[in-house]
Every structure is written in C-alpha cells, then in structure tokens.
C-alpha cells in the first residue's frame, strides 16, 4: 500500500506539535496528535506500506525548519524503508496539466491563492502519477482536489491513538 503524505501529516511524524490540526469533517480540534501520528506509523509499518513524500511536500516541510536541521530530517527519511521521496516528474506534469482549467483558478475564493492551489495540484498530480492508494492530509483545498480526482483521502482523525495505560498505585506491605 502506498500512502501519500501532505506536509501537515509529515510534521506530526517528524517534528510533532501538540495542537493545530482539526478533523476535516467536523472541524473539531484533534487531541493526542503525537499519539495519533505514532499509531499511524505503527499501522504503516505493520502493513509494510510506504509513506510517499512528494518533493513539493518536502520543500514545504523544510521551509519551517532551521537550515542546520535539514540533514537530520533528510537522514531520517532516507534511512527508513517506509518513506519514499517522489519527484514532480514528467508523468506528474502530464497529470497536473489535465487537472481543472484556468477558469477554475479565476474563481478562487479570497482565502485561496493561485500559487497555493498550484502547489496542491502538483501534490495531487504526483499521487495520480505514482498511483498511490491514499492521500493523507488535513488541507481542505488539497483534499478537495484529490477527492475530485477519485483518490481516497484520509487524515489523522481516521487514526485512533493507542489507549492510555492507567498506572495503578503500588501497595507495599
């Protein structure tokens, strides 16, 4: 199984944050993000699945990282068999060219920018060209484009974190 990761998922795997993501369906803020990300990685590894990281997503991730930390993150990605970096190549460019028209770009809502939408289209076109099984993202515009192309789209809201173990007090006699 091949699972394409968007930046908001990659961040939770490589540099977890405590908060900031919501359920794409209900808009409720997700709890236990790092636990959900860990459960997701465990699920991927147990299924021998591959987490596909498009190079535009890698660029977006690295923008938020200090330059001196780049190599550490790249080493973590390159040394783990469950990650695969995928370029925006000729096949992806052809897929991207077949996505909706400039007319749609002209009808963007004010909160969307044309450059953001183009970036999302590159990511979706990589998913199509690489024939991934699922796209994992919390980004509304990327999710909308992926769904319109018939891709399965999921988020960390679809992953249940491992139950919290209750510690019982010890009674020394």
Secondary structure, DSSP 8 states (H G I E B T S, - for coil): -EEEE-HHHHHHHHS--SS--B-TTT--B-S-HHHHHHHHHHHHHHTT-EEEEEHHHHHHHHHTS-GGGHHHHHHHHHT-TTEEEE---HHHHHHHHTS--HHHHHT--TT--HHHHHHHHHHHHHHHHTT-SEEE---HHHHHHHHHTT-EEE-GGGS--------------
